[in-house]
Amino acid sequence: MDEEMNVGELLKETAEENQTRKILEILNQCKDLDEAKEKVKALLEK
């Protein structure tokens, strides 16, 4: 049971890290805050 929880937590943590990386990449590619906000919002709508 503990192993399943650990795997689940690891998957959750990895997903969160990947999402953060994706957001940082978007921020680096945008020319202004408004563009960045729109692109991050689009991630939520997927």
Jmol script that loads the backbone (N, CA, C; Angstrom):
load data "model"
ATOM      1  N   MET A   1       0.828  -1.200   0.000  1.00  0.00           N
ATOM      2  CA  MET A   1       0.000   0.000   0.000  1.00  0.00           C
ATOM      3  C   MET A   1       0.872   1.264   0.000  1.00  0.00           C
ATOM      4  N   ASP A   2       1.916   1.270   0.807  1.00  0.00           N
ATOM      5  CA  ASP A   2       2.798   2.436   0.840  1.00  0.00           C
ATOM      6  C   ASP A   2       3.477   2.675  -0.500  1.00  0.00           C
ATOM      7  N   GLU A   3       3.847   1.598  -1.192  1.00  0.00           N
ATOM      8  CA  GLU A   3       4.481   1.743  -2.498  1.00  0.00           C
ATOM      9  C   GLU A   3       3.535   2.410  -3.486  1.00  0.00           C
ATOM     10  N   GLU A   4       2.256   2.017  -3.459  1.00  0.00           N
ATOM     11  CA  GLU A   4       1.279   2.629  -4.354  1.00  0.00           C
ATOM     12  C   GLU A   4       1.133   4.116  -4.056  1.00  0.00           C
ATOM     13  N   MET A   5       1.124   4.475  -2.802  1.00  0.00           N
ATOM     14  CA  MET A   5       1.023   5.884  -2.440  1.00  0.00           C
ATOM     15  C   MET A   5       2.272   6.630  -2.896  1.00  0.00           C
ATOM     16  N   ASN A   6       3.416   6.011  -2.710  1.00  0.00           N
ATOM     17  CA  ASN A   6       4.652   6.671  -3.127  1.00  0.00           C
ATOM     18  C   ASN A   6       4.689   6.879  -4.637  1.00  0.00           C
ATOM     19  N   VAL A   7       4.254   5.894  -5.402  1.00  0.00           N
ATOM     20  CA  VAL A   7       4.213   6.026  -6.856  1.00  0.00           C
ATOM     21  C   VAL A   7       3.229   7.121  -7.242  1.00  0.00           C
ATOM     22  N   GLY A   8       2.086   7.143  -6.598  1.00  0.00           N
ATOM     23  CA  GLY A   8       1.096   8.183  -6.874  1.00  0.00           C
ATOM     24  C   GLY A   8       1.627   9.570  -6.562  1.00  0.00           C
ATOM     25  N   GLU A   9       2.278   9.697  -5.437  1.00  0.00           N
ATOM     26  CA  GLU A   9       2.860  10.995  -5.069  1.00  0.00           C
ATOM     27  C   GLU A   9       3.956  11.399  -6.046  1.00  0.00           C
ATOM     28  N   LEU A  10       4.755  10.442  -6.462  1.00  0.00           N
ATOM     29  CA  LEU A  10       5.822  10.723  -7.418  1.00  0.00           C
ATOM     30  C   LEU A  10       5.238  11.186  -8.756  1.00  0.00           C
ATOM     31  N   LEU A  11       4.172  10.521  -9.202  1.00  0.00           N
ATOM     32  CA  LEU A  11       3.518  10.929 -10.445  1.00  0.00           C
ATOM     33  C   LEU A  11       2.951  12.343 -10.333  1.00  0.00           C
ATOM     34  N   LYS A  12       2.334  12.630  -9.213  1.00  0.00           N
ATOM     35  CA  LYS A  12       1.767  13.965  -8.990  1.00  0.00           C
ATOM     36  C   LYS A  12       2.871  15.024  -8.994  1.00  0.00           C
ATOM     37  N   GLU A  13       3.939  14.737  -8.294  1.00  0.00           N
ATOM     38  CA  GLU A  13       5.052  15.682  -8.208  1.00  0.00           C
ATOM     39  C   GLU A  13       5.673  15.916  -9.593  1.00  0.00           C
ATOM     40  N   THR A  14       5.843  14.843 -10.344  1.00  0.00           N
ATOM     41  CA  THR A  14       6.413  14.959 -11.689  1.00  0.00           C
ATOM     42  C   THR A  14       5.502  15.780 -12.593  1.00  0.00           C
ATOM     43  N   ALA A  15       4.214  15.548 -12.512  1.00  0.00           N
ATOM     44  CA  ALA A  15       3.260  16.309 -13.324  1.00  0.00           C
ATOM     45  C   ALA A  15       3.314  17.794 -12.971  1.00  0.00           C
ATOM     46  N   GLU A  16       3.399  18.107 -11.694  1.00  0.00           N
ATOM     47  CA  GLU A  16       3.464  19.500 -11.267  1.00  0.00           C
ATOM     48  C   GLU A  16       4.755  20.162 -11.753  1.00  0.00           C
ATOM     49  N   GLU A  17       5.863  19.437 -11.672  1.00  0.00           N
ATOM     50  CA  GLU A  17       7.138  19.979 -12.150  1.00  0.00           C
ATOM     51  C   GLU A  17       7.091  20.230 -13.658  1.00  0.00           C
ATOM     52  N   ASN A  18       6.500  19.295 -14.390  1.00  0.00           N
ATOM     53  CA  ASN A  18       6.400  19.457 -15.836  1.00  0.00           C
ATOM     54  C   ASN A  18       5.520  20.647 -16.197  1.00  0.00           C
ATOM     55  N   GLN A  19       4.451  20.837 -15.458  1.00  0.00           N
ATOM     56  CA  GLN A  19       3.565  21.982 -15.702  1.00  0.00           C
ATOM     57  C   GLN A  19       4.307  23.290 -15.432  1.00  0.00           C
ATOM     58  N   THR A  20       5.095  23.312 -14.367  1.00  0.00           N
ATOM     59  CA  THR A  20       5.876  24.502 -14.044  1.00  0.00           C
ATOM     60  C   THR A  20       6.888  24.793 -15.144  1.00  0.00           C
ATOM     61  N   ARG A  21       7.542  23.750 -15.646  1.00  0.00           N
ATOM     62  CA  ARG A  21       8.492  23.938 -16.747  1.00  0.00           C
ATOM     63  C   ARG A  21       7.789  24.501 -17.982  1.00  0.00           C
ATOM     64  N   LYS A  22       6.603  23.985 -18.264  1.00  0.00           N
ATOM     65  CA  LYS A  22       5.842  24.453 -19.419  1.00  0.00           C
ATOM     66  C   LYS A  22       5.495  25.935 -19.263  1.00  0.00           C
ATOM     67  N   ILE A  23       5.073  26.329 -18.069  1.00  0.00           N
ATOM     68  CA  ILE A  23       4.732  27.734 -17.809  1.00  0.00           C
ATOM     69  C   ILE A  23       5.962  28.620 -17.944  1.00  0.00           C
ATOM     70  N   LEU A  24       7.094  28.176 -17.409  1.00  0.00           N
ATOM     71  CA  LEU A  24       8.323  28.964 -17.531  1.00  0.00           C
ATOM     72  C   LEU A  24       8.730  29.136 -18.989  1.00  0.00           C
ATOM     73  N   GLU A  25       8.581  28.101 -19.779  1.00  0.00           N
ATOM     74  CA  GLU A  25       8.901  28.189 -21.201  1.00  0.00           C
ATOM     75  C   GLU A  25       7.982  29.192 -21.895  1.00  0.00           C
ATOM     76  N   ILE A  26       6.704  29.168 -21.555  1.00  0.00           N
ATOM     77  CA  ILE A  26       5.763  30.143 -22.110  1.00  0.00           C
ATOM     78  C   ILE A  26       6.190  31.557 -21.734  1.00  0.00           C
ATOM     79  N   LEU A  27       6.537  31.769 -20.470  1.00  0.00           N
ATOM     80  CA  LEU A  27       6.940  33.102 -20.020  1.00  0.00           C
ATOM     81  C   LEU A  27       8.174  33.592 -20.765  1.00  0.00           C
ATOM     82  N   ASN A  28       9.104  32.690 -21.016  1.00  0.00           N
ATOM     83  CA  ASN A  28      10.323  33.072 -21.728  1.00  0.00           C
ATOM     84  C   ASN A  28      10.057  33.419 -23.188  1.00  0.00           C
ATOM     85  N   GLN A  29       9.011  32.849 -23.772  1.00  0.00           N
ATOM     86  CA  GLN A  29       8.716  33.076 -25.183  1.00  0.00           C
ATOM     87  C   GLN A  29       7.818  34.283 -25.429  1.00  0.00           C
ATOM     88  N   CYS A  30       7.156  34.782 -24.413  1.00  0.00           N
ATOM     89  CA  CYS A  30       6.190  35.870 -24.591  1.00  0.00           C
ATOM     90  C   CYS A  30       6.870  37.234 -24.526  1.00  0.00           C
ATOM     91  N   LYS A  31       6.289  38.162 -25.291  1.00  0.00           N
ATOM     92  CA  LYS A  31       6.870  39.507 -25.311  1.00  0.00           C
ATOM     93  C   LYS A  31       6.336  40.399 -24.193  1.00  0.00           C
ATOM     94  N   ASP A  32       5.157  40.045 -23.636  1.00  0.00           N
ATOM     95  CA  ASP A  32       4.622  40.837 -22.532  1.00  0.00           C
ATOM     96  C   ASP A  32       3.736  39.983 -21.624  1.00  0.00           C
ATOM     97  N   LEU A  33       3.346  40.558 -20.528  1.00  0.00           N
ATOM     98  CA  LEU A  33       2.573  39.842 -19.517  1.00  0.00           C
ATOM     99  C   LEU A  33       1.206  39.405 -20.031  1.00  0.00           C
ATOM    100  N   ASP A  34       0.562  40.249 -20.810  1.00  0.00           N
ATOM    101  CA  ASP A  34      -0.769  39.901 -21.328  1.00  0.00           C
ATOM    102  C   ASP A  34      -0.716  38.660 -22.215  1.00  0.00           C
ATOM    103  N   GLU A  35       0.289  38.591 -23.074  1.00  0.00           N
ATOM    104  CA  GLU A  35       0.441  37.419 -23.928  1.00  0.00           C
ATOM    105  C   GLU A  35       0.688  36.174 -23.082  1.00  0.00           C
ATOM    106  N   ALA A  36       1.519  36.307 -22.063  1.00  0.00           N
ATOM    107  CA  ALA A  36       1.812  35.180 -21.179  1.00  0.00           C
ATOM    108  C   ALA A  36       0.552  34.713 -20.457  1.00  0.00           C
ATOM    109  N   LYS A  37      -0.242  35.650 -19.969  1.00  0.00           N
ATOM    110  CA  LYS A  37      -1.475  35.296 -19.275  1.00  0.00           C
ATOM    111  C   LYS A  37      -2.411  34.515 -20.182  1.00  0.00           C
ATOM    112  N   GLU A  38      -2.537  34.962 -21.423  1.00  0.00           N
ATOM    113  CA  GLU A  38      -3.425  34.289 -22.370  1.00  0.00           C
ATOM    114  C   GLU A  38      -2.955  32.862 -22.647  1.00  0.00           C
ATOM    115  N   LYS A  39      -1.668  32.685 -22.813  1.00  0.00           N
ATOM    116  CA  LYS A  39      -1.141  31.352 -23.104  1.00  0.00           C
ATOM    117  C   LYS A  39      -1.276  30.414 -21.902  1.00  0.00           C
ATOM    118  N   VAL A  40      -1.076  30.940 -20.707  1.00  0.00           N
ATOM    119  CA  VAL A  40      -1.231  30.112 -19.507  1.00  0.00           C
ATOM    120  C   VAL A  40      -2.703  29.761 -19.315  1.00  0.00           C
ATOM    121  N   LYS A  41      -3.600  30.714 -19.566  1.00  0.00           N
ATOM    122  CA  LYS A  41      -5.037  30.435 -19.496  1.00  0.00           C
ATOM    123  C   LYS A  41      -5.416  29.323 -20.460  1.00  0.00           C
ATOM    124  N   ALA A  42      -4.823  29.356 -21.646  1.00  0.00           N
ATOM    125  CA  ALA A  42      -5.114  28.329 -22.659  1.00  0.00           C
ATOM    126  C   ALA A  42      -4.721  26.938 -22.148  1.00  0.00           C
ATOM    127  N   LEU A  43      -3.672  26.869 -21.339  1.00  0.00           N
ATOM    128  CA  LEU A  43      -3.291  25.575 -20.745  1.00  0.00           C
ATOM    129  C   LEU A  43      -4.406  25.034 -19.855  1.00  0.00           C
ATOM    130  N   LEU A  44      -5.061  25.910 -19.143  1.00  0.00           N
ATOM    131  CA  LEU A  44      -6.128  25.484 -18.231  1.00  0.00           C
ATOM    132  C   LEU A  44      -7.357  25.003 -18.982  1.00  0.00           C
ATOM    133  N   GLU A  45      -7.538  25.498 -20.201  1.00  0.00           N
ATOM    134  CA  GLU A  45      -8.721  25.147 -20.979  1.00  0.00           C
ATOM    135  C   GLU A  45      -8.560  23.834 -21.741  1.00  0.00           C
ATOM    136  N   LYS A  46      -7.367  23.268 -21.720  1.00  0.00           N
ATOM    137  CA  LYS A  46      -7.142  21.999 -22.436  1.00  0.00           C
ATOM    138  C   LYS A  46      -7.787  20.847 -21.726  1.00  0.00           C
TER     139      LYS A  46
END
end "model"
wireframe off; spacefill off
backbone 0.3
color backbone group
